[in-house]
């Protein structure tokens, strides 16, 4: 089962943010897996850091198979980390250039606290999560009042999206009981085992609800279309020093997003999923591919507008993760994405 973005660090606590500065002083990236993704280019090189979720590994495999990085005259070294704080740390200490498939809720409060980072494009725009329940009596958001909801830590991705979902339906956080279970996969297991009443998890299990004895209460990509799941971000220093390399990298990923959004990608995607996630089955892979066919699932033009970023900041402020909404130009630079699209 795919775990998605590491739930514990998708939206970190203030204590976690304080660690970024210390991590950034490291000479290298402790605990990174060195996955060589995409071979020879035209003399330009980029070092990419992404999370180690199943969906990310599959997209990297597709990127390699389609030779999208060499097509823009780049060679690349891709590192995958299990600890999301290392994404920011490695960008700030210069050991990597860019991350492309990560939630960026943690970036916004880091910028507020002085981190020299910029969000430079969208990636996976729609949440690839549903809210699952085991009790057949739980059929809507209103049925969640008084129930136990499994998520990650307060402020992390799974917790934040459930708070946003409840708020949309006029339900306050104090009307439910949140339990920190961990990752998306852990939450799903807890729901299926009846340890919690309900919880959000990825769509890799969406077509196996009968198998696990659960049902979907809500499809969050429909309930929260304004919530941006993933984006690309980098350091101000990298933009200044390696702008052309970053633009080319974004162009390669834009090709990937366009390909995965096309029905022509199915066979290659399923093959890539099997190689990247050997323990998975065809049903799981098929569920993830079908989700990618949803209109707007991926940022095929790399676009990430001001309204989307304001929504994320408003959500952070409402949960105490940020103290205020920052100006768009302080948190984002979309000129790189615009230049990348011109290369396509």
C-alpha positions in Angstrom: 0.0 0.0 0.0 1.3 3.4 -0.9 2.0 5.7 2.0 2.1 9.1 0.1 3.8 12.0 1.6 5.3 11.3 5.0 2.4 12.3 7.3 4.5 13.2 10.2 6.3 16.0 8.4 3.9 17.2 5.7 3.0 20.0 8.1 5.5 20.1 10.9 5.2 21.5 14.4 7.1 24.5 15.6 9.5 22.2 17.3 10.2 20.4 14.0 10.7 23.8 12.2 13.4 24.6 14.7 15.3 21.5 13.6 15.5 22.7 10.0 18.2 25.1 10.8 20.3 22.5 12.5 19.7 20.0 9.8 20.7 22.5 7.2 24.2 22.8 8.7 24.9 19.1 7.9 27.6 18.6 5.2 25.4 16.0 3.5 22.0 14.3 3.6 22.0 11.7 6.3 19.8 8.7 5.5 19.2 9.4 1.9 18.8 6.6 -0.6 20.9 7.2 -3.7 18.6 6.3 -6.6 20.1 7.1 -9.9 17.1 8.2 -12.0 17.8 9.2 -15.6 21.0 8.8 -17.4 23.2 10.8 -19.6 22.4 14.4 -20.5 24.1 17.2 -22.3 26.6 18.1 -19.7 24.1 19.7 -17.2 23.3 17.9 -14.0 20.7 18.2 -11.3 20.4 16.6 -7.9 16.8 15.9 -7.0 15.5 15.0 -3.5 12.0 13.4 -3.1 10.2 11.4 -0.5 10.2 7.6 -0.6 6.5 7.0 -1.0 5.4 4.3 -3.4 3.7 6.8 -5.7 6.9 8.9 -5.9 9.0 5.9 -6.7 6.6 4.9 -9.5 6.7 8.4 -11.0 10.5 8.4 -10.9 10.6 5.0 -12.7 8.3 6.4 -15.4 10.5 9.5 -15.7 13.5 7.2 -16.3 11.6 4.9 -18.7 10.5 7.8 -20.9 13.9 9.5 -20.8 12.4 12.8 -20.0 15.4 14.3 -18.3 17.8 13.4 -21.1 15.3 14.9 -23.5 16.0 18.3 -21.9 19.8 17.7 -21.9 20.1 16.8 -18.2 21.6 14.0 -16.2 20.2 13.5 -12.7 20.8 12.0 -9.4 17.7 11.4 -7.4 17.8 10.8 -3.6 14.8 9.5 -1.7 14.3 10.2 2.0 11.8 8.8 4.5 12.1 11.9 6.8 10.5 14.9 5.2 12.5 17.4 7.2 15.6 16.3 5.2 14.0 17.7 2.0 14.2 21.3 3.3 17.6 20.7 5.1 19.2 19.4 1.9 18.0 22.3 -0.2 19.2 24.8 2.4 22.6 23.3 2.7 23.0 23.0 -1.1 23.5 19.3 -1.2 20.4 19.0 -3.5 18.9 21.4 -6.0 15.1 20.7 -6.0 12.3 18.6 -4.7 9.4 18.0 -7.1 6.9 15.5 -5.5 6.3 16.8 -2.0 3.6 18.5 0.0 4.7 22.0 0.7 2.7 22.9 3.8 5.9 22.7 5.8 7.7 25.1 3.5 5.3 28.0 4.2 6.0 28.2 8.0 9.7 27.6 7.3 9.7 30.6 5.0 7.9 32.7 7.7 10.7 31.8 10.1 13.4 32.9 7.6 14.2 29.9 5.4 15.3 31.1 2.0 13.0 28.9 -0.1 10.6 29.3 -2.9 7.7 27.2 -4.3 8.2 27.1 -8.0 5.5 24.9 -9.5 2.6 22.6 -8.9 2.9 18.8 -9.2 0.1 16.6 -7.9 -2.7 19.1 -7.4 -5.6 17.0 -6.2 -5.5 15.0 -2.9 -5.2 11.3 -3.7 -7.1 10.4 -0.6 -10.6 9.2 0.5 -12.1 9.0 3.9 -12.8 5.4 4.9 -15.0 3.9 7.6 -15.8 0.3 8.7 -19.2 1.0 10.3 -21.9 1.0 7.7 -23.8 3.5 9.7 -21.1 6.2 8.9 -22.2 7.6 5.6 -21.5 11.3 5.6 -19.5 14.0 7.3 -22.3 14.6 9.8 -22.0 11.0 11.0 -18.4 11.8 12.2 -19.5 13.9 15.2 -18.4 12.1 18.3 -16.4 9.5 16.4 -12.7 8.6 16.6 -10.7 9.7 13.6 -7.3 8.2 12.8 -4.7 10.7 11.3 -1.1 11.7 11.7 0.2 14.2 14.2 -1.6 17.6 14.7 -0.7 19.9 11.8 0.5 17.0 9.6 -1.1 16.2 6.2 -3.6 13.7 7.3 -4.7 15.7 10.3 -4.9 18.9 8.3 -7.0 17.5 5.5 -9.5 16.1 8.0 -9.7 19.4 9.9 -10.4 21.1 6.5 -13.0 18.5 5.5 -14.8 18.8 8.9 -14.7 22.6 8.7 -16.3 22.5 5.3 -19.2 20.7 6.8 -19.5 22.9 9.8 -18.0 20.5 12.3 -15.4 21.7 14.8 -12.3 19.7 15.7 -13.5 19.4 19.3 -16.6 17.6 18.2 -14.5 14.5 17.2 -11.6 12.7 18.7 -8.4 12.6 16.7 -5.9 9.8 17.3 -2.3 9.9 15.9 -2.0 6.6 14.1 0.8 7.6 11.6 1.0 7.2 7.9 -1.8 6.8 5.4 -1.2 3.0 5.3 -1.3 2.8 9.1 -4.5 4.8 9.2 -6.2 2.5 6.7 -5.1 -0.6 8.7 -6.5 0.9 11.9 -9.9 1.6 10.2 -10.1 -1.9 8.7 -9.3 -3.4 12.1 -11.9 -1.3 13.8 -9.3 0.5 16.0 -10.7 3.9 14.9 -14.0 4.8 13.4 -12.8 6.6 10.3 -9.7 8.0 8.7 -8.2 9.3 5.5 -6.0 7.1 3.3 -4.7 6.9 -0.3 -6.8 5.7 -3.2 -4.5 2.8 -3.9 -7.1 0.8 -1.8 -10.1 2.4 -3.3 -11.0 -0.5 -5.5 -10.5 -3.0 -2.7 -13.1 -1.7 -0.2 -15.1 -4.9 -0.2 -11.9 -6.9 0.4 -11.0 -5.0 3.5 -14.6 -4.5 4.8 -14.6 -0.7 4.5 -16.4 1.9 2.5 -15.5 5.4 1.3 -17.4 8.2 3.2 -15.9 11.0 1.1 -13.6 11.5 -1.9 -11.3 14.3 -0.8 -10.2 15.3 -4.3 -13.8 16.3 -4.8 -14.5 17.6 -1.3 -11.3 19.7 -1.2 -10.3 20.5 -4.8 -8.6 23.8 -3.6 -6.2 21.9 -1.4 -2.9 21.4 -3.2 -1.4 18.0 -2.6 2.2 18.4 -4.0 4.4 21.0 -5.5 8.1 21.7 -6.4 10.3 23.9 -4.3 13.9 24.9 -4.1 16.2 27.4 -2.4 16.7 31.0 -3.3 20.4 30.2 -3.7 19.7 27.5 -6.3 17.5 29.8 -8.3 20.3 32.3 -8.5 23.0 29.8 -9.3 21.3 27.1 -11.3 18.2 28.6 -12.8 18.6 27.0 -16.2 19.0 23.5 -14.7 15.9 24.0 -12.5 13.9 25.2 -15.5 14.9 22.1 -17.5 14.1 19.8 -14.6 10.6 21.3 -14.4 10.2 20.8 -18.1 11.0 17.1 -17.8 8.5 16.7 -15.0 5.9 18.6 -17.0 6.3 16.0 -19.7 5.8 13.3 -17.1 2.7 14.9 -15.7 1.2 15.2 -19.2 2.1 11.6 -20.0 0.6 10.1 -16.8 -2.6 12.1 -17.4 -3.0 10.5 -20.8 -4.8 7.1 -21.3 -1.8 6.1 -23.4 0.3 5.7 -20.2 -1.6 2.8 -18.7 0.5 -0.1 -19.7 3.8 1.7 -19.0 2.5 2.9 -15.7 1.4 -0.5 -14.5 4.8 -2.0 -15.5 6.6 0.8 -13.7 4.5 0.3 -10.6 5.3 -3.4 -10.5 9.0 -2.6 -10.8 9.1 0.3 -8.3 6.8 -1.5 -5.8 7.4 -5.2 -6.1 5.0 -6.0 -3.2 2.1 -4.3 -4.8 -0.7 -6.0 -6.9 -2.3 -5.0 -10.2 -5.5 -3.7 -8.5 -3.5 -1.2 -6.4 -1.6 0.0 -9.4 -4.7 0.3 -11.4 -6.4 2.4 -8.8 -3.6 4.9 -8.7 -3.5 5.1 -12.5 -7.2 5.7 -12.7 -6.9 8.5 -10.2 -4.2 10.1 -12.4 -6.8 10.3 -15.1 -9.0 12.7 -13.1 -9.1 16.1 -14.7 -6.6 18.4 -12.9 -5.0 15.6 -10.9 -1.5 16.7 -12.1 -0.2 20.2 -13.0 0.3 19.5 -16.7 1.2 23.1 -17.2 3.0 23.4 -13.8 0.6 26.1 -12.8 0.1 26.9 -9.1 -1.8 30.1 -8.7 -2.0 32.6 -5.9 -5.5 31.5 -4.7 -4.2 27.9 -4.1 -1.3 29.1 -2.1 -3.5 31.5 -0.1 -5.8 28.6 0.8 -2.9 26.6 2.1 -1.7 29.6 4.2 -5.1 30.3 5.5 -5.4 26.7 6.6 -2.0 26.9 8.3 -3.0 30.1 10.1 -6.3 28.6 11.3 -4.3 25.6 12.8 -1.6 27.8 14.3 1.1 26.5 12.0 1.7 30.0 10.6 1.1 33.3 12.4 0.1 35.2 9.2 -0.4 34.9 5.5 2.7 35.9 3.6 2.8 37.8 0.3 2.8 35.6 -2.8 6.2 36.9 -4.0 7.8 36.0 -0.7 6.8 32.3 -0.9 6.7 31.6 -4.7 8.5 32.2 -8.0 6.4 30.9 -10.9 8.7 32.4 -13.6 10.7 29.1 -13.7 7.5 27.1 -14.4 6.5 29.6 -17.1 9.9 29.2 -18.8 9.8 25.4 -18.5 6.4 25.3 -20.3 8.0 27.2 -23.1 10.4 24.4 -23.7 7.7 21.8 -24.3 
